[in-house]
Amino acid sequence: MEERFIATMIQCFFIALGVMIGGSMIGSIGAFVTGEPPFTYMNRIAKSLHIWAIVAAIGGTFDAISNLERGIFLGSTMDMVKQIILIITAMGGAQTALLIIEWLIQEEIE
């Protein structure tokens, strides 16, 4: 794998992690200001942000779909494999963020 792809993988991981942690924490501040329980809302926000963190990390859905299409229909399997690896890396970042949030709020996120 080339060096640029490794850098993109690392960025994907941390973008997903940042979207999850940042979005959950900022959203829980909003819940606190409105008088709602912040940890409960952090739990709910983390559940709903999971898929969006992955989409944000891979740069939107259209690039991913076009790369997968190119791999399937044009025989460019390396592009398809790279895109799958990026999606898995983004999932890893989102899952790591969920574990950090679970540790922070001491509740299990279902």
Number of C-alpha atoms within 10 A of each C-alpha: 7 6 7 8 12 12 10 14 21 14 18 28 26 19 22 30 26 17 22 30 23 14 17 26 20 14 18 22 18 14 17 14 11 10 9 13 13 21 21 13 19 26 21 16 19 25 15 13 18 20 16 14 27 29 20 15 28 25 13 12 12 11 12 20 13 14 19 21 16 16 18 13 9 9 11 14 16 14 18 20 14 18 21 15 13 24 20 17 23 28 23 18 27 30 18 18 25 23 13 15 22 17 11 11 14 10 12 11 14 7
